[in-house]
Amino acid sequence: MESEVHVLHVDDEPGFAEMVAKFLRRADDRIAVTTARSADEGLDHLTEGEIDCVVSDYDMPGGDGLAFLERVRERDGDLPFVLFTGKGSEEIASEAISAGVTDYLQKVGGTDQYAVLAQRITHAVERRRTEEQLESERRRFTRLTEHSTDVIVIVDEDLRFSYVSASVQPILGHRPEDLVGEDALAYVHPDDRHVAVASLSEVIDRPEMPMSDEVRLRNADGTWTWIEARARSQIDDPDVGGIVIYSRDISDRKARENDLREIERRFRAVFERSFDAMLIADDDGRYIEVNDAACELFGLDREALLGRRIEEFAPEGFDFEAAWREFQATERERSTFPLVRPDGEVRTVEYAATTDVLPGEHLSILRESAADADPRTETGTEGEREGEQSAS
């Protein structure tokens, strides 16, 4: 304790009170004494300022020290109160202890008594301040855990709950007191228990390494909640004596992940089975994904087509850079394009393109135009004409 200790000394002998103040300061320079000559005056000082400890005589005009103690306790039930009196007896000492006095010290001759009094004052004040700090920390911890989005638990080496935060009730529906002493693994989904056992065993074997996993925990109604658990072993810490686990509800995130996987599955099915050529390009216009129909249209296998750009299949003189900038400035585009295959064949294709189907990924869908898609009609007509000419 380093801060100043404010003492209220109540004694009806002015000369003695001044001496007490002097010698207490000399015994411990942290002690600052305020003097009052009566209980009423002392109560006024308690109202006006911050007092850490009261030192009071027993025999005073207008009421004894124990009556004064009772009035002090009505205002502050825990304020240290030392009865420092020249009228000592076993009866008074017993009565003082029963009344809740913090300490009892009888006045004697000499100055050594003031060092003893100073020590008892500082010990009492230090104990009160420590208790107040602990209580404040307990309240703060309770408030934080009660309204936390995390469930905080401690499990012992047998993996049984030794502490469960109040936040478990609004999140999982369990009362904390119902879980203490229970097997923690019994609340983990059967399909996830091997993950929890492996991770907790690793934490015990390697306490310097934290653990993080995703498992399902059983709710009070029997349903399951996905949580992300982070754990660290503090078994060797006497104040903890277990593995501290912080768990956060990630059900919404898991639901979004499942939705994305389903969307991706459906997109993949459409992408791969489509009769139209589908290609996905990055911001530089390079193909990062193509389907089988695209490979057939371009006349290249998948490995050869990936990483190439559409400009490589454009006719000579085509301003691809301007076309690409124009495309990136719009969300969708539809047009036709003369596609030059590696074998030299030119195919006119109709295309529809969409920017940023995913950030930085752009989808193009191509199909041959009606004129190029069925050239047999025109070829057949020419053949028939050649045959007619030969016959003639």
C-alpha positions as CSV (number, residue, x, y, z in Angstrom):
1,M,0.0,0.0,0.0
2,E,1.6,3.2,-1.2
3,S,-1.2,5.8,-1.1
4,E,-2.1,8.0,1.8
5,V,-4.2,6.7,4.7
6,H,-6.8,9.1,6.0
7,V,-7.5,8.6,9.7
8,L,-10.3,10.2,11.7
9,H,-9.3,10.3,15.4
10,V,-12.1,11.0,17.8
11,D,-11.0,11.9,21.4
12,D,-12.2,14.6,23.8
13,E,-8.7,15.4,25.1
14,P,-7.2,18.0,22.7
15,G,-3.6,17.6,23.9
16,F,-3.7,13.9,23.6
17,A,-5.3,14.0,20.2
18,E,-2.6,16.3,18.9
19,M,0.1,13.9,20.2
20,V,-1.6,10.9,18.6
21,A,-1.6,12.7,15.2
22,K,2.1,13.6,15.6
23,F,3.3,10.2,16.6
24,L,1.2,8.3,14.0
25,R,2.7,10.5,11.3
26,R,6.1,9.8,12.7
27,A,5.5,6.0,12.8
28,D,4.2,5.9,9.2
29,D,4.4,9.0,6.9
30,R,1.5,7.7,4.9
31,I,-0.9,8.4,7.7
32,A,-2.8,11.7,7.7
33,V,-4.9,12.4,10.8
34,T,-8.1,14.5,11.1
35,T,-9.1,15.1,14.8
36,A,-12.6,15.4,16.2
37,R,-13.5,16.1,19.9
38,S,-16.9,14.3,19.8
39,A,-18.9,11.6,18.1
40,D,-21.1,14.2,16.4
41,E,-18.1,16.1,15.1
42,G,-16.6,12.9,13.9
43,L,-19.8,12.0,12.0
44,D,-19.6,15.4,10.3
45,H,-16.1,14.6,9.1
46,L,-17.2,11.3,7.8
47,T,-19.9,13.1,5.7
48,E,-17.5,15.8,4.4
49,G,-14.4,13.8,3.4
50,E,-13.0,10.4,2.5
51,I,-11.9,8.5,5.7
52,D,-10.0,5.2,5.5
53,C,-10.1,4.4,9.2
54,V,-11.7,5.6,12.5
55,V,-9.7,5.6,15.7
56,S,-12.0,6.4,18.7
57,D,-11.7,6.7,22.4
58,Y,-14.3,4.8,24.5
59,D,-15.3,7.2,27.3
60,M,-16.5,10.5,25.7
61,P,-19.2,13.1,26.5
62,G,-22.5,12.4,24.9
63,G,-22.0,8.7,24.3
64,D,-19.3,6.1,24.5
65,G,-17.1,4.8,21.6
66,L,-19.4,1.7,21.0
67,A,-22.4,3.9,20.5
68,F,-20.3,6.0,18.0
69,L,-19.3,2.7,16.3
70,E,-22.9,1.8,15.8
71,R,-23.6,5.2,14.2
72,V,-20.6,4.7,11.9
73,R,-21.7,1.2,10.9
74,E,-25.1,2.6,9.8
75,R,-23.2,4.7,7.3
76,D,-20.5,2.2,6.3
77,G,-20.7,-1.3,7.5
78,D,-17.0,-2.2,6.6
79,L,-15.1,1.0,7.5
80,P,-12.1,0.0,9.8
81,F,-12.8,1.1,13.3
82,V,-10.1,0.9,16.1
83,L,-11.2,1.4,19.7
84,F,-8.2,3.2,21.3
85,T,-9.0,3.8,25.0
86,G,-7.5,4.3,28.4
87,K,-10.5,2.6,30.0
88,G,-9.7,-1.0,29.4
89,S,-11.3,-4.1,30.7
90,E,-12.1,-7.6,29.5
91,E,-15.8,-6.7,29.6
92,I,-15.3,-3.6,27.3
93,A,-13.0,-5.6,25.0
94,S,-15.6,-8.4,24.7
95,E,-18.3,-5.9,24.1
96,A,-16.3,-4.1,21.5
97,I,-15.5,-7.3,19.6
98,S,-19.2,-8.3,19.7
99,A,-20.2,-4.9,18.4
100,G,-17.9,-5.4,15.3
101,V,-14.9,-3.3,16.1
102,T,-12.0,-3.9,13.8
103,D,-9.4,-3.7,16.5
104,Y,-9.0,-2.9,20.2
105,L,-6.0,-1.2,21.7
106,Q,-5.6,0.1,25.2
107,K,-3.7,3.3,25.9
108,V,-0.5,2.8,27.8
109,G,2.5,5.0,28.7
110,G,5.3,5.7,26.4
111,T,5.5,6.2,22.6
112,D,5.9,2.6,21.4
113,Q,2.1,2.2,21.5
114,Y,1.8,4.6,18.5
115,A,3.9,2.4,16.3
116,V,1.6,-0.5,17.2
117,L,-1.5,1.6,16.5
118,A,-0.1,2.8,13.2
119,Q,0.6,-0.8,12.2
120,R,-2.9,-1.9,13.1
121,I,-4.4,1.0,11.2
122,T,-2.5,0.3,8.0
123,H,-3.1,-3.4,8.1
124,A,-6.9,-2.8,8.5
125,V,-6.9,-0.3,5.7
126,E,-4.9,-2.5,3.4
127,R,-7.2,-5.4,4.1
128,R,-10.3,-3.3,3.3
129,R,-8.8,-1.9,0.1
130,T,-7.8,-5.4,-1.0
131,E,-11.3,-6.7,-0.3
132,E,-12.8,-3.8,-2.1
133,Q,-10.5,-4.3,-5.1
134,L,-11.3,-8.1,-5.2
135,E,-15.0,-7.4,-5.0
136,S,-14.8,-4.8,-7.7
137,E,-12.9,-7.3,-9.9
138,R,-15.5,-10.0,-9.1
139,R,-18.3,-7.6,-10.1
140,R,-16.5,-6.5,-13.2
141,F,-15.8,-10.1,-14.2
142,T,-19.4,-11.2,-13.6
143,R,-20.7,-8.3,-15.6
144,L,-18.3,-9.0,-18.5
145,T,-19.0,-12.7,-18.6
146,E,-22.7,-12.3,-18.0
147,H,-23.1,-10.2,-21.1
148,S,-20.2,-11.6,-23.1
149,T,-20.8,-13.3,-26.5
150,D,-18.3,-15.9,-25.3
151,V,-18.9,-18.8,-23.0
152,I,-16.0,-19.1,-20.6
153,V,-15.4,-22.4,-18.9
154,I,-12.6,-24.1,-17.0
155,V,-12.2,-27.9,-17.2
156,D,-9.9,-29.9,-14.9
157,E,-7.5,-32.6,-15.9
158,D,-10.4,-35.1,-15.9
159,L,-12.2,-32.8,-18.4
160,R,-15.0,-31.9,-16.0
161,F,-16.3,-28.4,-15.7
162,S,-15.0,-26.6,-12.6
163,Y,-16.2,-23.1,-13.7
164,V,-18.9,-22.0,-16.2
165,S,-19.6,-18.4,-16.9
166,A,-23.1,-16.9,-16.6
167,S,-23.1,-16.3,-20.4
168,V,-23.8,-20.0,-21.0
169,Q,-27.4,-19.5,-20.2
170,P,-28.4,-17.0,-22.8
171,I,-26.3,-18.7,-25.4
172,L,-26.8,-22.5,-24.8
173,G,-29.6,-22.4,-22.3
174,H,-27.8,-24.2,-19.5
175,R,-27.7,-22.9,-15.9
176,P,-24.0,-22.6,-14.9
177,E,-24.5,-24.4,-11.6
178,D,-26.0,-27.4,-13.4
179,L,-22.8,-27.9,-15.4
180,V,-20.1,-27.6,-12.7
181,G,-18.8,-31.1,-12.0
182,E,-20.2,-32.5,-15.3
183,D,-18.2,-34.3,-18.0
184,A,-17.5,-31.6,-20.6
185,L,-17.2,-34.1,-23.4
186,A,-20.8,-35.3,-22.8
187,Y,-21.9,-31.9,-24.1
188,V,-19.9,-32.2,-27.4
189,H,-21.6,-33.7,-30.4
190,P,-20.6,-37.4,-30.8
191,D,-19.2,-36.7,-34.3
192,D,-16.9,-34.0,-32.9
193,R,-15.7,-35.6,-29.7
194,H,-12.5,-37.0,-31.3
195,V,-11.6,-33.5,-32.3
196,A,-12.2,-32.1,-28.8
197,V,-10.3,-35.0,-27.2
198,A,-7.3,-34.6,-29.5
199,S,-7.1,-30.8,-29.0
200,L,-7.5,-30.9,-25.2
201,S,-4.9,-33.6,-24.9
202,E,-2.5,-31.5,-27.0
203,V,-3.2,-28.5,-24.7
204,I,-2.4,-30.6,-21.6
205,D,0.8,-32.0,-23.1
206,R,1.9,-28.7,-24.5
207,P,0.5,-25.9,-22.2
208,E,2.4,-23.2,-24.1
209,M,0.4,-23.9,-27.2
210,P,-3.2,-22.6,-27.5
211,M,-5.9,-24.7,-29.2
212,S,-8.6,-23.6,-31.6
213,D,-11.3,-25.8,-33.0
214,E,-14.9,-25.8,-34.2
215,V,-17.3,-28.3,-32.6
216,R,-21.0,-28.6,-31.8
217,L,-22.2,-28.2,-28.2
218,R,-25.5,-29.5,-26.9
219,N,-28.1,-26.9,-26.0
220,A,-30.4,-27.3,-23.0
221,D,-33.3,-28.2,-25.4
222,G,-31.2,-31.0,-27.0
223,T,-30.4,-29.1,-30.2
224,W,-26.8,-28.3,-31.2
225,T,-24.9,-25.1,-31.6
226,W,-21.7,-24.7,-33.6
227,I,-19.0,-22.9,-31.6
228,E,-15.4,-21.9,-32.1
229,A,-13.4,-22.9,-29.0
230,R,-10.1,-21.4,-28.0
231,A,-8.3,-23.1,-25.1
232,R,-5.1,-22.7,-23.1
233,S,-3.9,-24.8,-20.2
234,Q,-3.5,-23.1,-16.9
235,I,-3.5,-26.2,-14.8
236,D,-0.3,-25.2,-13.1
237,D,-1.7,-21.9,-12.1
238,P,-3.1,-22.3,-8.5
239,D,-5.6,-19.5,-9.1
240,V,-7.1,-21.4,-12.1
241,G,-6.1,-25.1,-11.9
242,G,-7.5,-26.1,-15.3
243,I,-7.9,-25.5,-19.0
244,V,-9.6,-22.2,-19.8
245,I,-11.8,-22.4,-22.9
246,Y,-13.5,-19.5,-24.6
247,S,-16.3,-20.5,-26.9
248,R,-18.2,-18.3,-29.4
249,D,-21.4,-19.1,-31.2
250,I,-20.6,-19.4,-34.9
251,S,-24.0,-20.9,-36.1
252,D,-24.7,-18.0,-38.4
253,R,-21.3,-18.3,-40.0
254,K,-21.7,-22.0,-40.5
255,A,-25.1,-21.4,-42.0
256,R,-23.6,-18.9,-44.5
257,E,-20.8,-21.3,-45.3
258,N,-23.3,-24.1,-46.0
259,D,-25.3,-21.7,-48.2
260,L,-22.2,-20.7,-50.1
261,R,-21.2,-24.4,-50.6
262,E,-24.7,-25.1,-52.0
263,I,-24.5,-22.2,-54.3
264,E,-21.1,-23.2,-55.4
265,R,-22.3,-26.8,-56.0
266,R,-25.2,-25.6,-58.1
267,F,-23.0,-23.2,-60.1
268,R,-20.4,-25.9,-60.6
269,A,-23.1,-28.3,-62.0
270,V,-24.4,-25.7,-64.4
271,F,-20.9,-24.5,-65.4
272,E,-19.5,-28.0,-66.1
273,R,-22.6,-29.4,-67.9
274,S,-23.6,-26.4,-70.0
275,F,-23.7,-26.8,-73.8
276,D,-22.5,-23.1,-74.0
277,A,-18.9,-22.3,-73.6
278,M,-18.3,-20.7,-70.1
279,L,-15.1,-19.0,-69.1
280,I,-14.0,-17.1,-66.0
281,A,-11.3,-14.4,-66.4
282,D,-9.4,-12.4,-63.8
283,D,-8.9,-8.7,-63.8
284,D,-6.1,-9.0,-66.4
285,G,-8.4,-10.9,-68.7
286,R,-6.7,-14.2,-68.2
287,Y,-8.8,-17.3,-68.1
288,I,-8.8,-19.0,-64.6
289,E,-11.6,-21.5,-65.2
290,V,-13.2,-23.0,-68.3
291,N,-15.7,-25.7,-69.1
292,D,-15.6,-28.5,-71.6
293,A,-17.8,-26.6,-74.1
294,A,-15.2,-23.8,-74.1
295,C,-12.4,-26.2,-74.8
296,E,-14.4,-27.5,-77.8
297,L,-15.2,-24.1,-79.1
298,F,-11.6,-22.8,-78.9
299,G,-10.1,-26.1,-80.1
300,L,-7.8,-26.4,-77.0
301,D,-7.6,-28.7,-74.0
302,R,-8.2,-27.2,-70.6
303,E,-4.5,-26.9,-69.6
304,A,-3.7,-25.1,-72.9
305,L,-6.7,-22.7,-72.6
306,L,-6.1,-21.6,-68.9
307,G,-3.9,-18.5,-68.5
308,R,-4.6,-17.3,-72.0
309,R,-6.5,-14.1,-72.9
310,I,-9.3,-13.5,-75.4
311,E,-7.1,-11.1,-77.3
312,E,-5.0,-14.1,-78.4
313,F,-8.1,-15.3,-80.3
314,A,-9.0,-12.0,-81.8
315,P,-8.5,-11.1,-85.5
316,E,-5.5,-8.9,-86.4
317,G,-6.1,-5.3,-85.8
318,F,-8.8,-5.8,-83.1
319,D,-8.4,-3.3,-80.3
320,F,-8.8,-5.7,-77.4
321,E,-7.5,-3.3,-74.7
322,A,-10.3,-0.8,-75.5
323,A,-12.9,-3.5,-75.6
324,W,-11.7,-4.9,-72.2
325,R,-11.8,-1.5,-70.5
326,E,-15.3,-0.9,-71.9
327,F,-16.4,-4.3,-70.6
328,Q,-14.9,-3.6,-67.1
329,A,-16.8,-0.3,-66.9
330,T,-20.1,-2.1,-67.4
331,E,-21.9,-4.8,-65.4
332,R,-23.1,-6.8,-68.4
333,E,-22.4,-6.9,-72.1
334,R,-23.8,-8.7,-75.1
335,S,-22.4,-8.7,-78.6
336,T,-20.8,-10.9,-81.3
337,F,-17.1,-11.6,-81.8
338,P,-15.0,-13.2,-84.6
339,L,-13.1,-15.9,-82.7
340,V,-9.9,-17.1,-84.4
341,R,-9.1,-20.7,-83.3
342,P,-5.4,-21.9,-83.2
343,D,-6.0,-23.9,-86.4
344,G,-6.9,-20.7,-88.2
345,E,-10.7,-21.3,-88.4
346,V,-12.7,-18.2,-87.7
347,R,-16.0,-18.7,-85.9
348,T,-18.4,-15.9,-85.2
349,V,-19.6,-16.2,-81.6
350,E,-22.4,-14.5,-79.6
351,Y,-21.3,-13.8,-76.1
352,A,-22.8,-12.5,-72.9
353,A,-20.3,-11.3,-70.2
354,T,-20.8,-10.3,-66.6
355,T,-18.2,-8.5,-64.5
356,D,-17.4,-9.5,-60.9
357,V,-19.5,-12.6,-60.5
358,L,-17.1,-12.9,-57.6
359,P,-14.8,-10.0,-56.8
360,G,-12.1,-9.9,-59.5
361,E,-13.7,-12.7,-61.5
362,H,-15.6,-12.1,-64.7
363,L,-17.9,-14.6,-66.5
364,S,-18.2,-14.9,-70.3
365,I,-20.7,-17.3,-72.0
366,L,-20.1,-17.9,-75.7
367,R,-22.0,-19.8,-78.4
368,E,-21.5,-19.9,-82.1
369,S,-23.9,-17.6,-84.0
370,A,-26.7,-19.2,-85.9
371,A,-25.0,-18.8,-89.2
372,D,-21.8,-20.6,-88.1
373,A,-23.5,-23.1,-85.9
374,D,-25.0,-25.1,-88.8
375,P,-22.9,-24.5,-91.9
376,R,-24.2,-27.7,-93.5
377,T,-27.2,-26.0,-95.0
378,E,-25.0,-23.6,-97.1
379,T,-22.5,-26.4,-97.9
380,G,-25.3,-28.7,-99.0
381,T,-26.7,-26.2,-101.3
382,E,-23.4,-25.6,-103.0
383,G,-22.9,-29.3,-103.4
384,E,-26.3,-29.7,-105.0
385,R,-25.4,-26.9,-107.4
386,E,-22.1,-28.4,-108.3
387,G,-23.8,-31.7,-109.0
388,E,-26.4,-30.1,-111.1
389,Q,-23.7,-28.3,-113.1
390,S,-21.8,-31.6,-113.6
391,A,-24.9,-33.4,-114.8
392,S,-25.5,-30.7,-117.3
